[in-house]
Amino acid sequence: MIHAFFKHKYTQYTFLSFCLVYVVILQFYHINELPIIQWDESRLAVNAAEMFHSGNFLSTTYEYKPDYYNTKPPLMIWLQVLSASVFGMNELAIRFPSALAGFFCILFCGWIIHKRTENINLASLSILILASSGGFIQLHGSLTGDFDALLAALLLMSVYYHQDFIVNKYNPALYNFIFFFSLAILCKSAAAFIAAPIFLLNCAIRPSKRRLLKTVLSISAACIPFLTYVSYREIETPGYINIILENDFIGRFANPIEGHSAEWYFYLVNLIDFRFNYFIYLLPIALVFGLIGKSKTWRYYSIFFIAYLVIISIAQTRIHWYDMPLLPMASIILVLGLYYLFERFENNIFQTALSICICALLAFHAYDKFEFITKRKGLLLDQTHYELSELIREYKGANQTQYIAAPYDAEFYFYSQCNPKIIRGNLHQLNANDVVFYGNRFKDSIPLLYNYTVLIARENAWKVKINGKK
């Protein structure tokens, strides 16, 4: 009876509907609530804000000068500018492209599983496993305006269409592969190029010189938009090619950039401790059976997962979000493994018991993730740093005001691009009647240098009016 309940059409569609509503809540609930996050998101946000205001849609800038720190192609910046034309330049505009990419990536996992298994429950399961994982809907994931959710979505679609060509011999799939892989390269250049040799490796699933040649030509065609952009930037700002090679390719692969070094097994530990969920313990078994089993689709995804993991582990710069394209793959591989179990053991009692265990385990992770999103429980963020951001972005006054921050202040500088009444100030050049925002970094400096009146006082940020120098 329980087994029949799980297989009933209405039960399956109810479960799928629940999963879709759940993912919408996780992905879009108050995505504009947190201030712009320091480092990568804030850098992209400034790039987008300046592009939005300047109308220069071909080159990214910081402080309206060519940006030599974020040297990646501007696909994500373009999407953020497009988003800003709808929502205005704010946190929602910066994060919406990433959130939308994450949402479609999760749904695409379900679609892949359904196409392979024709089982709605398993499709829903893959959606729920990925959505409730620790690292996907997360800071520097699909919650913030970073590259990685978009890269994960575009690489997943590239992988799917190349797999369709290799395994199912569907030649038109190559056109979709070229399209999505070219976008992946325009999203995050070097991180997407990691997949190129893996596509060639997967040609060995059905050895054919013709398919190998077509894959080589397709990868070459996908590189054309990127090479065109790089050539333009080199003409506009000579030396750009050398900089991008150092920032994103050779330098990042050969040496730890900005101190991001770790042991070679960093990503393995990361996946177990933080990035996924308890299902990660089943992944090694699913990978082994994927490699030795008869399912060429399962083998394709297993090869891609292992090869991508090996390449990023060899690279000397190791950062926890570099494994984000692996998370959708892990979800697919795990569910294909469960599909194999259901096919191999058709005993109703076994299938029912396994289904109940899976649902119980997923319920725990789903609730934990829901708590993280709705209550920010377990959010790994120094909230005290962003009290200054809160004060700045709440300012609606008609008079000009200033903020004082560290020399590199992209997370605060972004708000000056959103509100022309807010400008960056200098600690030693404040005058009487200036209205100033500052945070903990300058809580001792301002009282030493100036007499002032406190207008707003938070625990870690202040708004004051300068009365004069001491």
VEXZATI-889430 format. One record per residue (C-alpha): x negated, y negated, z; residue number from 0. Coordinates in steps of 0.02 Angstrom, whole numbers, plus 32768, in hexadecimal, padded with zeros to 4 digits. Example, Ala and Ser with C-alpha at 12.3 -4.5 7.8 and 13.67 -1.06 7.14 Angstrom:
BEGIN
<node u="7D99" v="80E1" w="8186" num="0"/>
<node u="7D54" v="8035" w="8165" num="1"/>
***
This chain:
BEGIN
<node u="8000" v="8000" w="8000" num="0"/>
<node u="7F74" v="7F87" w="802E" num="1"/>
<node u="7F17" v="7FB7" w="7F90" num="2"/>
<node u="7FB2" v="7F92" w="7F28" num="3"/>
<node u="7FC2" v="7EEA" w="7F80" num="4"/>
<node u="7F12" v="7EB6" w="7F4B" num="5"/>
<node u="7F34" v="7EEA" w="7E97" num="6"/>
<node u="7FDF" v="7E96" w="7E89" num="7"/>
<node u="7FE2" v="7E0C" w="7E07" num="8"/>
<node u="8031" v="7D8C" w="7E7C" num="9"/>
<node u="7FB2" v="7DB2" w="7F03" num="10"/>
<node u="7F24" v="7D96" w="7E88" num="11"/>
<node u="7F69" v="7CF1" w="7E49" num="12"/>
<node u="7F8D" v="7CB7" w="7EFB" num="13"/>
<node u="7ED9" v="7CDE" w="7F2D" num="14"/>
<node u="7E99" v="7C83" w="7E93" num="15"/>
<node u="7F06" v="7BEB" w="7EB8" num="16"/>
<node u="7EC7" v="7BE7" w="7F6A" num="17"/>
<node u="7E12" v="7BED" w="7F2C" num="18"/>
<node u="7E2E" v="7B5F" w="7EB2" num="19"/>
<node u="7E7F" v="7AEF" w="7F35" num="20"/>
<node u="7DF4" v="7B1A" w="7FAE" num="21"/>
<node u="7D6D" v="7AED" w="7F30" num="22"/>
<node u="7DC2" v="7A48" w="7F06" num="23"/>
<node u="7DC4" v="7A1A" w="7FBF" num="24"/>
<node u="7D0F" v="7A4D" w="7FD9" num="25"/>
<node u="7CD0" v="79F3" w="7F41" num="26"/>
<node u="7D33" v="7951" w="7F41" num="27"/>
<node u="7D69" v="7930" w="7FF5" num="28"/>
<node u="7D23" v="7885" w="8026" num="29"/>
<node u="7C8E" v="7891" w="7FB0" num="30"/>
<node u="7C7C" v="77D5" w="7FC0" num="31"/>
<node u="7C79" v="77DA" w="807E" num="32"/>
<node u="7BBE" v="77EA" w="809B" num="33"/>
<node u="7B4F" v="7757" w="806C" num="34"/>
<node u="7AD6" v="776F" w="7FDC" num="35"/>
<node u="7A51" v="77E9" w="8019" num="36"/>
<node u="7999" v="77BA" w="8023" num="37"/>
<node u="791C" v="77F1" w="7F9D" num="38"/>
<node u="7960" v="784A" w="7F03" num="39"/>
<node u="7A18" v="781A" w="7F07" num="40"/>
<node u="79F0" v="7764" w="7F2E" num="41"/>
<node u="796F" v="775D" w="7EA2" num="42"/>
<node u="79ED" v="779E" w="7E24" num="43"/>
<node u="7A71" v="7729" w="7E6A" num="44"/>
<node u="7A01" v="7692" w="7E4F" num="45"/>
<node u="79D5" v="76CF" w="7D9F" num="46"/>
<node u="7A8E" v="76DD" w="7D78" num="47"/>
<node u="7ABC" v="7635" w="7DC6" num="48"/>
<node u="7A34" v="75D9" w="7D66" num="49"/>
<node u="7A62" v="7630" w="7CC3" num="50"/>
<node u="7B18" v="7603" w="7CE3" num="51"/>
<node u="7AEF" v="754C" w="7CFC" num="52"/>
<node u="7A65" v="7536" w="7C7A" num="53"/>
<node u="7AB5" v="7596" w="7BEB" num="54"/>
<node u="7A0D" v="75EC" w="7BC8" num="55"/>
<node u="7A4C" v="769E" w="7BAD" num="56"/>
<node u="79AB" v="76EB" w="7B6D" num="57"/>
<node u="792D" v="76CB" w="7BF8" num="58"/>
<node u="793F" v="76E1" w="7CB3" num="59"/>
<node u="7901" v="7651" w="7D21" num="60"/>
<node u="78E0" v="762D" w="7DD7" num="61"/>
<node u="78E2" v="7576" w="7E0A" num="62"/>
<node u="7903" v="7559" w="7D50" num="63"/>
<node u="7857" v="759B" w="7D21" num="64"/>
<node u="7834" v="7641" w="7CC9" num="65"/>
<node u="7848" v="76CC" w="7D48" num="66"/>
<node u="77AA" v="7737" w="7D4D" num="67"/>
<node u="77E2" v="7798" w="7DE6" num="68"/>
<node u="7882" v="77E4" w="7DA1" num="69"/>
<node u="7842" v="7813" w="7CF5" num="70"/>
<node u="78C9" v="7892" w="7CCB" num="71"/>
<node u="793C" v="7878" w="7C35" num="72"/>
<node u="79D4" v="780E" w="7C5C" num="73"/>
<node u="7A67" v="7886" w="7C40" num="74"/>
<node u="7A9A" v="787F" w="7CF7" num="75"/>
<node u="7A83" v="77C2" w="7CFB" num="76"/>
<node u="7AF1" v="77B0" w="7C60" num="77"/>
<node u="7B7A" v="7815" w="7CB3" num="78"/>
<node u="7B6E" v="77AB" w="7D50" num="79"/>
<node u="7B7B" v="770C" w="7CE9" num="80"/>
<node u="7C13" v="7754" w="7C8F" num="81"/>
<node u="7C5D" v="7781" w="7D38" num="82"/>
<node u="7C3C" v="76D0" w="7D77" num="83"/>
<node u="7C9D" v="7689" w="7CE4" num="84"/>
<node u="7D34" v="76E7" w="7D2B" num="85"/>
<node u="7D1B" v="76DC" w="7DE8" num="86"/>
<node u="7CAC" v="7643" w="7DF8" num="87"/>
<node u="7BF8" v="764B" w="7E35" num="88"/>
<node u="7C07" v="76A6" w="7EDB" num="89"/>
<node u="7BE5" v="774D" w="7F2F" num="90"/>
<node u="7C74" v="77A3" w="7ED4" num="91"/>
<node u="7C30" v="7770" w="7E2B" num="92"/>
<node u="7B82" v="77AF" w="7E56" num="93"/>
<node u="7BBF" v="7857" w="7E98" num="94"/>
<node u="7C52" v="787F" w="7E28" num="95"/>
<node u="7BEC" v="78C7" w="7D95" num="96"/>
<node u="7B8E" v="793A" w="7E0B" num="97"/>
<node u="7C2D" v="796F" w="7E65" num="98"/>
<node u="7C87" v="7990" w="7DC1" num="99"/>
<node u="7BF4" v="79F5" w="7D80" num="100"/>
<node u="7BF1" v="7A5A" w="7E21" num="101"/>
<node u="7CAC" v="7A79" w="7E16" num="102"/>
<node u="7CA3" v="7AB7" w="7D63" num="103"/>
<node u="7C0A" v="7B20" w="7D8A" num="104"/>
<node u="7C6A" v="7B7A" w="7E13" num="105"/>
<node u="7D00" v="7B95" w="7DA1" num="106"/>
<node u="7C90" v="7BCF" w="7D13" num="107"/>
<node u="7C4A" v="7C57" w="7D85" num="108"/>
<node u="7CFC" v="7C96" w="7D9C" num="109"/>
<node u="7D1E" v="7C8D" w="7CE2" num="110"/>
<node u="7C81" v="7CF3" w="7CBB" num="111"/>
<node u="7CB4" v="7D7A" w="7D37" num="112"/>
<node u="7D66" v="7D80" w="7CF6" num="113"/>
<node u="7D2A" v="7D8E" w="7C42" num="114"/>
<node u="7CB7" v="7E1E" w="7C72" num="115"/>
<node u="7D2A" v="7E7C" w="7CEB" num="116"/>
<node u="7DDB" v="7E3E" w="7CC0" num="117"/>
<node u="7DF8" v="7E3A" w="7D7B" num="118"/>
<node u="7E40" v="7D9B" w="7DC7" num="119"/>
<node u="7E13" v="7DCE" w="7E79" num="120"/>
<node u="7D5C" v="7DE2" w="7E4C" num="121"/>
<node u="7D5E" v="7D3C" w="7DEE" num="122"/>
<node u="7DA6" v="7CE8" w="7E89" num="123"/>
<node u="7D24" v="7D40" w="7EF3" num="124"/>
<node u="7C94" v="7CF8" w="7E8D" num="125"/>
<node u="7CE0" v="7C4B" w="7E9E" num="126"/>
<node u="7CEF" v="7C5C" w="7F5A" num="127"/>
<node u="7C40" v="7CA4" w="7F71" num="128"/>
<node u="7BED" v="7C14" w="7F15" num="129"/>
<node u="7C5C" v="7B8C" w="7F60" num="130"/>
<node u="7C3D" v="7BC7" w="8012" num="131"/>
<node u="7B81" v="7BDC" w="7FFA" num="132"/>
<node u="7B11" v="7B6F" w="8063" num="133"/>
<node u="7AB4" v="7B17" w="7FD8" num="134"/>
<node u="7B2B" v="7AF2" w="7F49" num="135"/>
<node u="7BAC" v="7A77" w="7F8D" num="136"/>
<node u="7B28" v="7A24" w="7FF7" num="137"/>
<node u="7ABA" v="798A" w="8004" num="138"/>
<node u="7A48" v="7986" w="7F6D" num="139"/>
<node u="7AC7" v="79FA" w="7F1E" num="140"/>
<node u="7B73" v="79D4" w="7EDA" num="141"/>
<node u="7B9D" v="7961" w="7F6D" num="142"/>
<node u="7B20" v="78DA" w="7F3A" num="143"/>
<node u="7AF1" v="7882" w="7E9A" num="144"/>
<node u="7A59" v="78EC" w="7E72" num="145"/>
<node u="7A26" v="794D" w="7DD7" num="146"/>
<node u="7A38" v="79FD" w="7E1A" num="147"/>
<node u="7AF2" v="7A26" w="7E10" num="148"/>
<node u="7AF7" v="79E9" w="7D5C" num="149"/>
<node u="7A5B" v="7A4E" w="7D33" num="150"/>
<node u="7AA5" v="7AEA" w="7D84" num="151"/>
<node u="7B46" v="7AD8" w="7D20" num="152"/>
<node u="7AEF" v="7AB9" w="7C7A" num="153"/>
<node u="7A72" v="7B47" w="7C93" num="154"/>
<node u="7AFE" v="7BBE" w="7CC3" num="155"/>
<node u="7B5B" v="7B95" w="7C22" num="156"/>
<node u="7ABA" v="7BA7" w="7BBF" num="157"/>
<node u="7A99" v="7C50" w="7C0E" num="158"/>
<node u="7B4B" v="7C8A" w="7BEE" num="159"/>
<node u="7B49" v="7C5F" w="7B35" num="160"/>
<node u="7A9C" v="7CA8" w="7B19" num="161"/>
<node u="7AD4" v="7D46" w="7B72" num="162"/>
<node u="7B6D" v="7D49" w="7B01" num="163"/>
<node u="7AFA" v="7D42" w="7A6A" num="164"/>
<node u="7A7E" v="7DC5" w="7AAA" num="165"/>
<node u="7AF5" v="7E42" w="7AFA" num="166"/>
<node u="7B93" v="7E2C" w="7A93" num="167"/>
<node u="7B3B" v="7DFE" w="79F0" num="168"/>
<node u="7BAD" v="7D66" w="79DE" num="169"/>
<node u="7B49" v="7CF4" w="796B" num="170"/>
<node u="7BB7" v="7C56" w="797D" num="171"/>
<node u="7B8B" v="7C55" w="7A37" num="172"/>
<node u="7AE1" v="7C11" w="7A05" num="173"/>
<node u="7B2D" v="7B69" w="79D7" num="174"/>
<node u="7B74" v="7B57" w="7A86" num="175"/>
<node u="7ACE" v="7B91" w="7ACC" num="176"/>
<node u="7A6F" v="7B09" w="7A6D" num="177"/>
<node u="7AEB" v="7A85" w="7AA6" num="178"/>
<node u="7AE8" v="7AAF" w="7B60" num="179"/>
<node u="7A2F" v="7AD4" w="7B69" num="180"/>
<node u="7A06" v="7A2E" w="7B16" num="181"/>
<node u="7A71" v="79D7" w="7B9A" num="182"/>
<node u="7A1A" v="7A3A" w="7C24" num="183"/>
<node u="7972" v="79FB" w="7BE3" num="184"/>
<node u="79B5" v="7949" w="7BDB" num="185"/>
<node u="79EE" v="795E" w="7C8F" num="186"/>
<node u="794D" v="7997" w="7CE3" num="187"/>
<node u="78CB" v="79BE" w="7C5C" num="188"/>
<node u="784A" v="7A31" w="7CAE" num="189"/>
<node u="78C7" v="7A8C" w="7D1E" num="190"/>
<node u="792D" v="7AB9" w="7C83" num="191"/>
<node u="7893" v="7AEC" w="7C1F" num="192"/>
<node u="7872" v="7B73" w="7CA2" num="193"/>
<node u="7902" v="7BD2" w="7C52" num="194"/>
<node u="78B6" v="7BD3" w="7BA3" num="195"/>
<node u="783D" v="7C66" w="7BBA" num="196"/>
<node u="78C6" v="7CC4" w="7C19" num="197"/>
<node u="793A" v="7CB8" w="7B83" num="198"/>
<node u="78AF" v="7D05" w="7B1A" num="199"/>
<node u="7893" v="7D8B" w="7B9D" num="200"/>
<node u="794A" v="7DBA" w="7B9C" num="201"/>
<node u="7941" v="7DD9" w="7AE1" num="202"/>
<node u="78F1" v="7E7F" w="7B13" num="203"/>
<node u="799B" v="7EBE" w="7B4F" num="204"/>
<node u="79C7" v="7EE2" w="7A9A" num="205"/>
<node u="791D" v="7EDB" w="7A42" num="206"/>
<node u="792F" v="7E86" w="799B" num="207"/>
<node u="78B6" v="7E15" w="793F" num="208"/>
<node u="7949" v="7DBC" w="78F2" num="209"/>
<node u="7998" v="7D92" w="7999" num="210"/>
<node u="78F0" v="7D5E" w="79E0" num="211"/>
<node u="78D2" v="7CE9" w="794C" num="212"/>
<node u="797F" v="7C9E" w="795D" num="213"/>
<node u="7961" v="7C81" w="7A17" num="214"/>
<node u="78BB" v="7C2B" w="79F2" num="215"/>
<node u="790C" v="7BBC" w="796F" num="216"/>
<node u="799E" v="7B94" w="79E3" num="217"/>
<node u="792B" v="7B62" w="7A71" num="218"/>
<node u="78C8" v="7AF5" w="79F8" num="219"/>
<node u="7968" v="7AA2" w="79BC" num="220"/>
<node u="799D" v="7A82" w="7A70" num="221"/>
<node u="78F9" v="7A25" w="7A8E" num="222"/>
<node u="7918" v="79A6" w="7A03" num="223"/>
<node u="7982" v="792A" w="7A69" num="224"/>
<node u="7903" v="792E" w="7AF7" num="225"/>
<node u="786F" v="7914" w="7A82" num="226"/>
<node u="78CB" v="7886" w="7A2C" num="227"/>
<node u="78E9" v="7830" w="7AD2" num="228"/>
<node u="7835" v="7849" w="7B0C" num="229"/>
<node u="77F4" v="7801" w="7A67" num="230"/>
<node u="7861" v="7767" w="7A7C" num="231"/>
<node u="7827" v="774C" w="7B2E" num="232"/>
<node u="7771" v="7760" w="7AFA" num="233"/>
<node u="7787" v="76D8" w="7A76" num="234"/>
<node u="77E0" v="7665" w="7AF1" num="235"/>
<node u="776A" v="7687" w="7B83" num="236"/>
<node u="76C3" v="76CF" w="7B48" num="237"/>
<node u="7681" v="7754" w="7BBE" num="238"/>
<node u="772D" v="779B" w="7BE7" num="239"/>
<node u="7700" v="7847" w="7BA2" num="240"/>
<node u="7668" v="7855" w="7C15" num="241"/>
<node u="76D1" v="781D" w="7CA9" num="242"/>
<node u="775D" v="7899" w="7C88" num="243"/>
<node u="76DF" v="7925" w="7C71" num="244"/>
<node u="7693" v="78FC" w="7D1B" num="245"/>
<node u="7737" v="78DB" w="7D76" num="246"/>
<node u="77A4" v="7966" w="7D32" num="247"/>
<node u="7739" v="79E8" w="7CDC" num="248"/>
<node u="7681" v="7A10" w="7CF3" num="249"/>
<node u="7663" v="79AC" w="7D92" num="250"/>
<node u="76FD" v="79EE" w="7DEB" num="251"/>
<node u="76D8" v="7AA2" w="7DB9" num="252"/>
<node u="761E" v="7A9F" w="7DE1" num="253"/>
<node u="761E" v="7A37" w="7E80" num="254"/>
<node u="7693" v="7A10" w="7F11" num="255"/>
<node u="76E2" v="7968" w="7EEB" num="256"/>
<node u="76FF" v="78F2" w="7F7F" num="257"/>
<node u="76CC" v="7979" w="7FFA" num="258"/>
<node u="7755" v="79F5" w="7FC6" num="259"/>
<node u="76ED" v="7A90" w="7FE2" num="260"/>
<node u="7720" v="7B36" w="802F" num="261"/>
<node u="76F9" v="7BEF" w="802C" num="262"/>
<node u="771F" v="7C52" w="7F8D" num="263"/>
<node u="77B4" v="7CA6" w="7FE2" num="264"/>
<node u="7803" v="7BFF" w="800E" num="265"/>
<node u="789B" v="7C17" w="7F9D" num="266"/>
<node u="78BC" v="7CC8" w="7FDA" num="267"/>
<node u="78C3" v="7C8B" w="808E" num="268"/>
<node u="7927" v="7BF4" w="8058" num="269"/>
<node u="79AB" v="7C5E" w="8003" num="270"/>
<node u="79BE" v="7CCD" w="809D" num="271"/>
<node u="79BA" v="7C46" w="8123" num="272"/>
<node u="7A17" v="7BB7" w="80D4" num="273"/>
<node u="7A44" v="7BB6" w="801C" num="274"/>
<node u="7ABF" v="7C45" w="800F" num="275"/>
<node u="7B24" v="7CAC" w="808C" num="276"/>
<node u="7B26" v="7D5C" w="80D4" num="277"/>
<node u="7B45" v="7DA4" w="8027" num="278"/>
<node u="7A8F" v="7D7D" w="8000" num="279"/>
<node u="7A5F" v="7E1F" w="805B" num="280"/>
<node u="7ABB" v="7E80" w="7FD3" num="281"/>
<node u="7A63" v="7E24" w="7F47" num="282"/>
<node u="79C4" v="7E8F" w="7F40" num="283"/>
<node u="7A2E" v="7F2C" w="7F2A" num="284"/>
<node u="7A98" v="7ED6" w="7EA5" num="285"/>
<node u="79FB" v="7E9E" w="7E49" num="286"/>
<node u="79AE" v="7F4D" w="7E49" num="287"/>
<node u="7A4C" v="7F9E" w="7E08" num="288"/>
<node u="7A60" v="7F0F" w="7D8C" num="289"/>
<node u="79B3" v="7F33" w="7D44" num="290"/>
<node u="79C6" v="7FF0" w="7D3A" num="291"/>
<node u="7A80" v="7FFB" w="7D15" num="292"/>
<node u="7AD7" v="800A" w="7C6F" num="293"/>
<node u="7B2C" v="7F60" w="7C73" num="294"/>
<node u="7AC7" v="7EEE" w="7C00" num="295"/>
<node u="7B22" v="7E54" w="7C41" num="296"/>
<node u="7AF4" v="7E7F" w="7CF4" num="297"/>
<node u="7A41" v="7EA0" w="7CBF" num="298"/>
<node u="7A37" v="7DFA" w="7C62" num="299"/>
<node u="7A68" v="7D94" w="7CFB" num="300"/>
<node u="79F6" v="7DFC" w="7D6C" num="301"/>
<node u="7960" v="7DDE" w="7CFB" num="302"/>
<node u="7986" v="7D25" w="7CF3" num="303"/>
<node u="7997" v="7D17" w="7DB1" num="304"/>
<node u="78F4" v="7D73" w="7DD6" num="305"/>
<node u="788F" v="7D1B" w="7D4F" num="306"/>
<node u="78CC" v="7C6D" w="7D80" num="307"/>
<node u="78A6" v="7C93" w="7E37" num="308"/>
<node u="77F6" v="7CCF" w="7E0B" num="309"/>
<node u="77CF" v="7C34" w="7DA2" num="310"/>
<node u="7807" v="7BB5" w="7E25" num="311"/>
<node u="77A9" v="7C1A" w="7EA9" num="312"/>
<node u="7709" v="7C12" w="7E42" num="313"/>
<node u="7719" v="7B55" w="7E2D" num="314"/>
<node u="76B9" v="7AF9" w="7EB6" num="315"/>
<node u="773E" v="7A76" w="7ED8" num="316"/>
<node u="77C5" v="7ACE" w="7F3D" num="317"/>
<node u="7863" v="7A75" w="7F77" num="318"/>
<node u="78FF" v="7ACA" w="7FB7" num="319"/>
<node u="7976" v="7A89" w="7F31" num="320"/>
<node u="790C" v="7ACB" w="7EA0" num="321"/>
<node u="7964" v="7B73" w="7EB4" num="322"/>
<node u="7A12" v="7B2B" w="7E95" num="323"/>
<node u="7A26" v="7B79" w="7DE6" num="324"/>
<node u="7A0F" v="7C22" w="7E3B" num="325"/>
<node u="7AA9" v="7C11" w="7EAA" num="326"/>
<node u="7B2D" v="7C28" w="7E1F" num="327"/>
<node u="7AC4" v="7CB9" w="7DDA" num="328"/>
<node u="7AC1" v="7D0B" w="7E86" num="329"/>
<node u="7B7E" v="7CFE" w="7E93" num="330"/>
<node u="7B96" v="7D4F" w="7DE8" num="331"/>
<node u="7B18" v="7DDA" w="7E0A" num="332"/>
<node u="7B66" v="7E04" w="7EB1" num="333"/>
<node u="7C16" v="7E0E" w="7E6C" num="334"/>
<node u="7BDE" v="7E77" w="7DD8" num="335"/>
<node u="7B91" v="7EEB" w="7E5A" num="336"/>
<node u="7C36" v="7EF6" w="7EB8" num="337"/>
<node u="7C8F" v="7F16" w="7E14" num="338"/>
<node u="7C18" v="7FA8" w="7DF8" num="339"/>
<node u="7C45" v="7FED" w="7EA4" num="340"/>
<node u="7CFF" v="7FE0" w="7E81" num="341"/>
<node u="7CE8" v="8035" w="7DD9" num="342"/>
<node u="7C78" v="80BE" w="7E1F" num="343"/>
<node u="7CE3" v="80E5" w="7EB8" num="344"/>
<node u="7D99" v="80E5" w="7E87" num="345"/>
<node u="7DD2" v="8125" w="7F30" num="346"/>
<node u="7E5E" v="80B3" w="7F6D" num="347"/>
<node u="7E28" v="80BC" w="8023" num="348"/>
<node u="7D75" v="808B" w="7FF7" num="349"/>
<node u="7DAC" v="7FFB" w="7F88" num="350"/>
<node u="7E27" v="7FBB" w="800B" num="351"/>
<node u="7DA6" v="7FC3" w="8097" num="352"/>
<node u="7D24" v="7F6B" w="802D" num="353"/>
<node u="7DA1" v="7EE4" w="7FFB" num="354"/>
<node u="7DD0" v="7EC5" w="80B2" num="355"/>
<node u="7D18" v="7EB9" w="80E6" num="356"/>
<node u="7CF3" v="7E3F" w="8059" num="357"/>
<node u="7D8A" v="7DD3" w="8084" num="358"/>
<node u="7D5B" v="7DD0" w="813D" num="359"/>
<node u="7CA8" v="7D9D" w="8118" num="360"/>
<node u="7CDE" v="7D1A" w="809B" num="361"/>
<node u="7D5F" v="7CD3" w="8114" num="362"/>
<node u="7CD4" v="7CB0" w="8190" num="363"/>
<node u="7C68" v="7C55" w="810F" num="364"/>
<node u="7CFD" v="7BFB" w="80C2" num="365"/>
<node u="7D32" v="7BB5" w="816B" num="366"/>
<node u="7C80" v="7B83" w="8196" num="367"/>
<node u="7C6F" v="7B27" w="80F0" num="368"/>
<node u="7D18" v="7AD3" w="8109" num="369"/>
<node u="7CDC" v="7A93" w="81B2" num="370"/>
<node u="7C3E" v="7A50" w="8162" num="371"/>
<node u="7C9E" v="79F0" w="80DE" num="372"/>
<node u="7D2F" v="79AD" w="8143" num="373"/>
<node u="7CD5" v="798E" w="81E8" num="374"/>
<node u="7C20" v="7980" w="81AB" num="375"/>
<node u="7BF6" v="7A0A" w="8225" num="376"/>
<node u="7B40" v="7A3C" w="820F" num="377"/>
<node u="7B16" v="79AB" w="819C" num="378"/>
<node u="7A59" v="799E" w="8198" num="379"/>
<node u="7A4C" v="78E2" w="8190" num="380"/>
<node u="7A05" v="785B" w="8200" num="381"/>
<node u="7AA2" v="77F4" w="8211" num="382"/>
<node u="7A49" v="776B" w="8272" num="383"/>
<node u="79E9" v="773A" w="81D6" num="384"/>
<node u="7A8A" v="7717" w="8178" num="385"/>
<node u="7ADF" v="76A4" w="81F4" num="386"/>
<node u="7A8A" v="7616" w="8197" num="387"/>
<node u="7AD7" v="7658" w="80F5" num="388"/>
<node u="7B82" v="7659" w="8149" num="389"/>
<node u="7B71" v="75A2" w="817B" num="390"/>
<node u="7B33" v="756D" w="80D0" num="391"/>
<node u="7BB7" v="75C7" w="806A" num="392"/>
<node u="7C43" v="7586" w="80DB" num="393"/>
<node u="7C12" v="74D1" w="80BA" num="394"/>
<node u="7C9B" v="7475" w="805A" num="395"/>
<node u="7C6D" v="73C1" w="8083" num="396"/>
<node u="7C60" v="7333" w="8006" num="397"/>
<node u="7BB9" v="72F2" w="8045" num="398"/>
<node u="7B10" v="733A" w="8017" num="399"/>
<node u="7AC1" v="73AE" w="8096" num="400"/>
<node u="7A1D" v="740E" w="80A1" num="401"/>
<node u="79E1" v="74B5" w="80DF" num="402"/>
<node u="7935" v="74DF" w="8123" num="403"/>
<node u="78F2" v="758E" w="8106" num="404"/>
<node u="7855" v="75F3" w="80E0" num="405"/>
<node u="77F2" v="75CC" w="8042" num="406"/>
<node u="7845" v="765E" w="7FE9" num="407"/>
<node u="78FD" v="7647" w="800A" num="408"/>
<node u="795E" v="7692" w="7F79" num="409"/>
<node u="79EC" v="76CE" w="7FEA" num="410"/>
<node u="7A0A" v="7619" w="8020" num="411"/>
<node u="79D5" v="75C3" w="7F7F" num="412"/>
<node u="7A61" v="7620" w="7F23" num="413"/>
<node u="7AE2" v="75BC" w="7F86" num="414"/>
<node u="7A94" v="751A" w="7F4E" num="415"/>
<node u="7AB7" v="7555" w="7E9D" num="416"/>
<node u="7B6C" v="7577" w="7ECC" num="417"/>
<node u="7B86" v="74CF" w="7F22" num="418"/>
<node u="7B2E" v="7433" w="7EDE" num="419"/>
<node u="7B48" v="73DC" w="7F86" num="420"/>
<node u="7AC9" v="7454" w="7FD5" num="421"/>
<node u="7A11" v="743C" w="7FB2" num="422"/>
<node u="796F" v="7487" w="7FF2" num="423"/>
<node u="791D" v="7417" w="8074" num="424"/>
<node u="786D" v="7400" w="80B7" num="425"/>
<node u="784F" v="740F" w="8172" num="426"/>
<node u="77D6" v="737C" w="8174" num="427"/>
<node u="783B" v="7307" w="8104" num="428"/>
<node u="78E1" v="72F5" w="815D" num="429"/>
<node u="792A" v="7249" w="8179" num="430"/>
<node u="79A8" v="71FB" w="81EE" num="431"/>
<node u="7A5E" v="722D" w="81C6" num="432"/>
<node u="7A28" v="72C8" w="8165" num="433"/>
<node u="7A9A" v="735D" w="8185" num="434"/>
<node u="7A34" v="73FB" w="8190" num="435"/>
<node u="7A52" v="74B7" w="819D" num="436"/>
<node u="79CA" v="7526" w="81E4" num="437"/>
<node u="79B4" v="75D1" w="8233" num="438"/>
<node u="7948" v="7628" w="82B4" num="439"/>
<node u="78A8" v="7609" w="8254" num="440"/>
<node u="78B2" v="754F" w="827B" num="441"/>
<node u="7911" v="754F" w="8320" num="442"/>
<node u="7876" v="750F" w="837B" num="443"/>
<node u="7830" v="74A0" w="82F0" num="444"/>
<node u="78C6" v="742D" w="82DB" num="445"/>
<node u="78CE" v="73FE" w="8395" num="446"/>
<node u="7813" v="73DB" w="8396" num="447"/>
<node u="7819" v="7365" w="8302" num="448"/>
<node u="78C3" v="7310" w="8308" num="449"/>
<node u="794C" v="72CB" w="8375" num="450"/>
<node u="79F2" v="7311" w="8338" num="451"/>
<node u="7AA9" v="732E" w="835C" num="452"/>
<node u="7AEB" v="73E1" w="8355" num="453"/>
<node u="7B82" v="73EF" w="82E3" num="454"/>
<node u="7B93" v="74AD" w="82E0" num="455"/>
<node u="7B36" v="7529" w="834D" num="456"/>
<node u="7B34" v="75E3" w="832D" num="457"/>
<node u="7AC9" v="7661" w="8386" num="458"/>
<node u="7A49" v="7664" w="82F8" num="459"/>
<node u="7A72" v="75CE" w="828A" num="460"/>
<node u="7A98" v="7516" w="82A1" num="461"/>
<node u="7ADB" v="747E" w="8247" num="462"/>
<node u="7A96" v="73DA" w="8288" num="463"/>
<node u="7A91" v="7321" w="825E" num="464"/>
<node u="79E5" v="72D4" w="8265" num="465"/>
<node u="79DE" v="7235" w="82CE" num="466"/>
<node u="7927" v="7210" w="82B2" num="467"/>
<node u="7876" v="724E" w="82CB" num="468"/>
<node u="782C" v="7264" w="8378" num="469"/>
***
